[in-house]
Amino acid sequence: MRLSLVMAGILLLGMFNAVPAQAADSAVITVNIPDYRVTTEGGTDYVDLPGGEALLDEEGRPLVPYFIHTIDYPEGQRVQEVVLKERSGLKTATGLKLPVVVHRPDPEVPVAMKPGWYPAEIFQWRVWDNPDGGTALVIAIYPFCYNADTTEVEFYQKYLFEVKSVTTTVKISNIVTDKEIYALHDRITIELFVNNSSPPRDVVISLTIMNSETAEVIDGLPLGLMKDLGGEASYNAVWDSGNAAAGDYLLEATLSDTSGTVLDSRRMGIIIRDTQDIPPASGQSQKHAGGIPIIYLGGGAGIIIVAITLVVIRQRKMNKRRAAGQHLEV
């Protein structure tokens, strides 16, 4: 499988040109979660957090709140890892009857709530690019856990995280493709512009393709290696979309050193349509810069998190919160 070859390539590059890992700075941050609130309507309990969001990712799960903590970093500083050191302030409760998340309401086929504790994750983290050239670390914390079998609740209010970051002078200036919209089975030409303002160094280039709706990684291109990158440079690659269905995709480009330290990452959108659905002008060859915000994705507690633009998700979740709740008798 092509993704397996990509991982093998990372290992081979590391063996071929192994260098010490770049030293990471470490900082400890504390996040205090406000107490949750309960509103009861028609025998169903709706729980929310001041400043929080509603978790609507999985159909059949209880509608629970979560909390987002954001930290801004200047240009040239890149978060590598977020580790939970401690969580405390446990509160417990029982007897709440939460609604179940429904993505496509069908009154004739009601959605039953899945058993067990939810959510399973304690936290997740990701990094996105800010307009000023810096980045934002976004930590999604899941303090409210609900057991659908027993109606038990566990709620933790205090979290202590260790954040590791590095200083980097390597960055992706831009990504362009040769068309705005592609037809099925097209070969997609990608050009990556990079810059290193420090002394030359070897840089590994990783390109992966994700479905923008499901966030599933569907393909990976062979790894690239820029030897002695210094100043401005460009890198070209071609994705053979092959059997990819018509839809919206995300290309994620990541620059790393040969020890695996992430130096920069950027995303752009790729649109694939049936031939009859492509406007004539859009099918012509032309340089097209991606307009989807840049995100580097990491994971907490050993979990790699894939997400789409967080601002869009936030607004969508707030708008759908009530519509997605289905009354459930426990």
Secondary structure as a PSIPRED ss2 file (coil, helix, strand):
# PSIPRED VFORMAT (PSIPRED V4.0)

   1 M C   1.000  0.000  0.000
   2 R H   0.000  1.000  0.000
   3 L H   0.000  1.000  0.000
   4 S H   0.000  1.000  0.000
   5 L H   0.000  1.000  0.000
   6 V H   0.000  1.000  0.000
   7 M H   0.000  1.000  0.000
   8 A H   0.000  1.000  0.000
   9 G H   0.000  1.000  0.000
  10 I H   0.000  1.000  0.000
  11 L H   0.000  1.000  0.000
  12 L H   0.000  1.000  0.000
  13 L H   0.000  1.000  0.000
  14 G H   0.000  1.000  0.000
  15 M H   0.000  1.000  0.000
  16 F H   0.000  1.000  0.000
  17 N C   1.000  0.000  0.000
  18 A C   1.000  0.000  0.000
  19 V C   1.000  0.000  0.000
  20 P C   1.000  0.000  0.000
  21 A C   1.000  0.000  0.000
  22 Q C   1.000  0.000  0.000
  23 A C   1.000  0.000  0.000
  24 A C   1.000  0.000  0.000
  25 D E   0.000  0.000  1.000
  26 S E   0.000  0.000  1.000
  27 A E   0.000  0.000  1.000
  28 V E   0.000  0.000  1.000
  29 I E   0.000  0.000  1.000
  30 T E   0.000  0.000  1.000
  31 V E   0.000  0.000  1.000
  32 N E   0.000  0.000  1.000
  33 I C   1.000  0.000  0.000
  34 P C   1.000  0.000  0.000
  35 D C   1.000  0.000  0.000
  36 Y C   1.000  0.000  0.000
  37 R E   0.000  0.000  1.000
  38 V E   0.000  0.000  1.000
  39 T E   0.000  0.000  1.000
  40 T E   0.000  0.000  1.000
  41 E E   0.000  0.000  1.000
  42 G C   1.000  0.000  0.000
  43 G C   1.000  0.000  0.000
  44 T E   0.000  0.000  1.000
  45 D E   0.000  0.000  1.000
  46 Y E   0.000  0.000  1.000
  47 V E   0.000  0.000  1.000
  48 D E   0.000  0.000  1.000
  49 L C   1.000  0.000  0.000
  50 P C   1.000  0.000  0.000
  51 G C   1.000  0.000  0.000
  52 G C   1.000  0.000  0.000
  53 E E   0.000  0.000  1.000
  54 A E   0.000  0.000  1.000
  55 L E   0.000  0.000  1.000
  56 L C   1.000  0.000  0.000
  57 D C   1.000  0.000  0.000
  58 E C   1.000  0.000  0.000
  59 E C   1.000  0.000  0.000
  60 G C   1.000  0.000  0.000
  61 R C   1.000  0.000  0.000
  62 P E   0.000  0.000  1.000
  63 L C   1.000  0.000  0.000
  64 V E   0.000  0.000  1.000
  65 P E   0.000  0.000  1.000
  66 Y E   0.000  0.000  1.000
  67 F E   0.000  0.000  1.000
  68 I E   0.000  0.000  1.000
  69 H E   0.000  0.000  1.000
  70 T E   0.000  0.000  1.000
  71 I E   0.000  0.000  1.000
  72 D E   0.000  0.000  1.000
  73 Y E   0.000  0.000  1.000
  74 P C   1.000  0.000  0.000
  75 E C   1.000  0.000  0.000
  76 G C   1.000  0.000  0.000
  77 Q E   0.000  0.000  1.000
  78 R E   0.000  0.000  1.000
  79 V E   0.000  0.000  1.000
  80 Q E   0.000  0.000  1.000
  81 E E   0.000  0.000  1.000
  82 V E   0.000  0.000  1.000
  83 V E   0.000  0.000  1.000
  84 L E   0.000  0.000  1.000
  85 K E   0.000  0.000  1.000
  86 E E   0.000  0.000  1.000
  87 R E   0.000  0.000  1.000
  88 S E   0.000  0.000  1.000
  89 G E   0.000  0.000  1.000
  90 L E   0.000  0.000  1.000
  91 K E   0.000  0.000  1.000
  92 T E   0.000  0.000  1.000
  93 A E   0.000  0.000  1.000
  94 T C   1.000  0.000  0.000
  95 G C   1.000  0.000  0.000
  96 L C   1.000  0.000  0.000
  97 K C   1.000  0.000  0.000
  98 L C   1.000  0.000  0.000
  99 P C   1.000  0.000  0.000
 100 V E   0.000  0.000  1.000
 101 V E   0.000  0.000  1.000
 102 V C   1.000  0.000  0.000
 103 H C   1.000  0.000  0.000
 104 R C   1.000  0.000  0.000
 105 P C   1.000  0.000  0.000
 106 D C   1.000  0.000  0.000
 107 P C   1.000  0.000  0.000
 108 E C   1.000  0.000  0.000
 109 V C   1.000  0.000  0.000
 110 P C   1.000  0.000  0.000
 111 V C   1.000  0.000  0.000
 112 A C   1.000  0.000  0.000
 113 M C   1.000  0.000  0.000
 114 K C   1.000  0.000  0.000
 115 P C   1.000  0.000  0.000
 116 G C   1.000  0.000  0.000
 117 W E   0.000  0.000  1.000
 118 Y E   0.000  0.000  1.000
 119 P C   1.000  0.000  0.000
 120 A C   1.000  0.000  0.000
 121 E C   1.000  0.000  0.000
 122 I C   1.000  0.000  0.000
 123 F E   0.000  0.000  1.000
 124 Q E   0.000  0.000  1.000
 125 W E   0.000  0.000  1.000
 126 R E   0.000  0.000  1.000
 127 V E   0.000  0.000  1.000
 128 W E   0.000  0.000  1.000
 129 D E   0.000  0.000  1.000
 130 N C   1.000  0.000  0.000
 131 P C   1.000  0.000  0.000
 132 D C   1.000  0.000  0.000
 133 G C   1.000  0.000  0.000
 134 G C   1.000  0.000  0.000
 135 T E   0.000  0.000  1.000
 136 A E   0.000  0.000  1.000
 137 L E   0.000  0.000  1.000
 138 V E   0.000  0.000  1.000
 139 I E   0.000  0.000  1.000
 140 A E   0.000  0.000  1.000
 141 I E   0.000  0.000  1.000
 142 Y C   1.000  0.000  0.000
 143 P C   1.000  0.000  0.000
 144 F E   0.000  0.000  1.000
 145 C E   0.000  0.000  1.000
 146 Y E   0.000  0.000  1.000
 147 N E   0.000  0.000  1.000
 148 A C   1.000  0.000  0.000
 149 D C   1.000  0.000  0.000
 150 T C   1.000  0.000  0.000
 151 T C   1.000  0.000  0.000
 152 E C   1.000  0.000  0.000
 153 V E   0.000  0.000  1.000
 154 E E   0.000  0.000  1.000
 155 F E   0.000  0.000  1.000
 156 Y E   0.000  0.000  1.000
 157 Q E   0.000  0.000  1.000
 158 K E   0.000  0.000  1.000
 159 Y E   0.000  0.000  1.000
 160 L E   0.000  0.000  1.000
 161 F E   0.000  0.000  1.000
 162 E E   0.000  0.000  1.000
 163 V E   0.000  0.000  1.000
 164 K E   0.000  0.000  1.000
 165 S E   0.000  0.000  1.000
 166 V E   0.000  0.000  1.000
 167 T E   0.000  0.000  1.000
 168 T C   1.000  0.000  0.000
 169 T C   1.000  0.000  0.000
 170 V E   0.000  0.000  1.000
 171 K E   0.000  0.000  1.000
 172 I E   0.000  0.000  1.000
 173 S E   0.000  0.000  1.000
 174 N E   0.000  0.000  1.000
 175 I E   0.000  0.000  1.000
 176 V E   0.000  0.000  1.000
 177 T E   0.000  0.000  1.000
 178 D C   1.000  0.000  0.000
 179 K C   1.000  0.000  0.000
 180 E C   1.000  0.000  0.000
 181 I C   1.000  0.000  0.000
 182 Y E   0.000  0.000  1.000
 183 A E   0.000  0.000  1.000
 184 L C   1.000  0.000  0.000
 185 H C   1.000  0.000  0.000
 186 D C   1.000  0.000  0.000
 187 R E   0.000  0.000  1.000
 188 I E   0.000  0.000  1.000
 189 T E   0.000  0.000  1.000
 190 I E   0.000  0.000  1.000
 191 E E   0.000  0.000  1.000
 192 L E   0.000  0.000  1.000
 193 F E   0.000  0.000  1.000
 194 V E   0.000  0.000  1.000
 195 N E   0.000  0.000  1.000
 196 N E   0.000  0.000  1.000
 197 S E   0.000  0.000  1.000
 198 S E   0.000  0.000  1.000
 199 P E   0.000  0.000  1.000
 200 P E   0.000  0.000  1.000
 201 R E   0.000  0.000  1.000
 202 D E   0.000  0.000  1.000
 203 V E   0.000  0.000  1.000
 204 V E   0.000  0.000  1.000
 205 I E   0.000  0.000  1.000
 206 S E   0.000  0.000  1.000
 207 L E   0.000  0.000  1.000
 208 T E   0.000  0.000  1.000
 209 I E   0.000  0.000  1.000
 210 M E   0.000  0.000  1.000
 211 N E   0.000  0.000  1.000
 212 S C   1.000  0.000  0.000
 213 E C   1.000  0.000  0.000
 214 T C   1.000  0.000  0.000
 215 A C   1.000  0.000  0.000
 216 E C   1.000  0.000  0.000
 217 V E   0.000  0.000  1.000
 218 I E   0.000  0.000  1.000
 219 D E   0.000  0.000  1.000
 220 G E   0.000  0.000  1.000
 221 L C   1.000  0.000  0.000
 222 P C   1.000  0.000  0.000
 223 L C   1.000  0.000  0.000
 224 G E   0.000  0.000  1.000
 225 L E   0.000  0.000  1.000
 226 M E   0.000  0.000  1.000
 227 K E   0.000  0.000  1.000
 228 D E   0.000  0.000  1.000
 229 L E   0.000  0.000  1.000
 230 G E   0.000  0.000  1.000
 231 G E   0.000  0.000  1.000
 232 E E   0.000  0.000  1.000
 233 A E   0.000  0.000  1.000
 234 S E   0.000  0.000  1.000
 235 Y E   0.000  0.000  1.000
 236 N E   0.000  0.000  1.000
 237 A E   0.000  0.000  1.000
 238 V E   0.000  0.000  1.000
 239 W E   0.000  0.000  1.000
 240 D E   0.000  0.000  1.000
 241 S C   1.000  0.000  0.000
 242 G C   1.000  0.000  0.000
 243 N C   1.000  0.000  0.000
 244 A C   1.000  0.000  0.000
 245 A C   1.000  0.000  0.000
 246 A C   1.000  0.000  0.000
 247 G E   0.000  0.000  1.000
 248 D E   0.000  0.000  1.000
 249 Y E   0.000  0.000  1.000
 250 L E   0.000  0.000  1.000
 251 L E   0.000  0.000  1.000
 252 E E   0.000  0.000  1.000
 253 A E   0.000  0.000  1.000
 254 T E   0.000  0.000  1.000
 255 L E   0.000  0.000  1.000
 256 S E   0.000  0.000  1.000
 257 D C   1.000  0.000  0.000
 258 T C   1.000  0.000  0.000
 259 S C   1.000  0.000  0.000
 260 G C   1.000  0.000  0.000
 261 T C   1.000  0.000  0.000
 262 V E   0.000  0.000  1.000
 263 L E   0.000  0.000  1.000
 264 D E   0.000  0.000  1.000
 265 S E   0.000  0.000  1.000
 266 R E   0.000  0.000  1.000
 267 R E   0.000  0.000  1.000
 268 M E   0.000  0.000  1.000
 269 G E   0.000  0.000  1.000
 270 I E   0.000  0.000  1.000
 271 I E   0.000  0.000  1.000
 272 I E   0.000  0.000  1.000
 273 R E   0.000  0.000  1.000
 274 D C   1.000  0.000  0.000
 275 T H   0.000  1.000  0.000
 276 Q H   0.000  1.000  0.000
 277 D H   0.000  1.000  0.000
 278 I C   1.000  0.000  0.000
 279 P C   1.000  0.000  0.000
 280 P H   0.000  1.000  0.000
 281 A H   0.000  1.000  0.000
 282 S H   0.000  1.000  0.000
 283 G H   0.000  1.000  0.000
 284 Q C   1.000  0.000  0.000
 285 S C   1.000  0.000  0.000
 286 Q C   1.000  0.000  0.000
 287 K C   1.000  0.000  0.000
 288 H E   0.000  0.000  1.000
 289 A E   0.000  0.000  1.000
 290 G C   1.000  0.000  0.000
 291 G C   1.000  0.000  0.000
 292 I C   1.000  0.000  0.000
 293 P C   1.000  0.000  0.000
 294 I C   1.000  0.000  0.000
 295 I E   0.000  0.000  1.000
 296 Y E   0.000  0.000  1.000
 297 L E   0.000  0.000  1.000
 298 G C   1.000  0.000  0.000
 299 G C   1.000  0.000  0.000
 300 G C   1.000  0.000  0.000
 301 A C   1.000  0.000  0.000
 302 G C   1.000  0.000  0.000
 303 I C   1.000  0.000  0.000
 304 I C   1.000  0.000  0.000
 305 I C   1.000  0.000  0.000
 306 V C   1.000  0.000  0.000
 307 A C   1.000  0.000  0.000
 308 I C   1.000  0.000  0.000
 309 T C   1.000  0.000  0.000
 310 L H   0.000  1.000  0.000
 311 V H   0.000  1.000  0.000
 312 V H   0.000  1.000  0.000
 313 I H   0.000  1.000  0.000
 314 R H   0.000  1.000  0.000
 315 Q H   0.000  1.000  0.000
 316 R H   0.000  1.000  0.000
 317 K H   0.000  1.000  0.000
 318 M H   0.000  1.000  0.000
 319 N H   0.000  1.000  0.000
 320 K H   0.000  1.000  0.000
 321 R C   1.000  0.000  0.000
 322 R C   1.000  0.000  0.000
 323 A C   1.000  0.000  0.000
 324 A C   1.000  0.000  0.000
 325 G E   0.000  0.000  1.000
 326 Q E   0.000  0.000  1.000
 327 H C   1.000  0.000  0.000
 328 L C   1.000  0.000  0.000
 329 E C   1.000  0.000  0.000
 330 V C   1.000  0.000  0.000
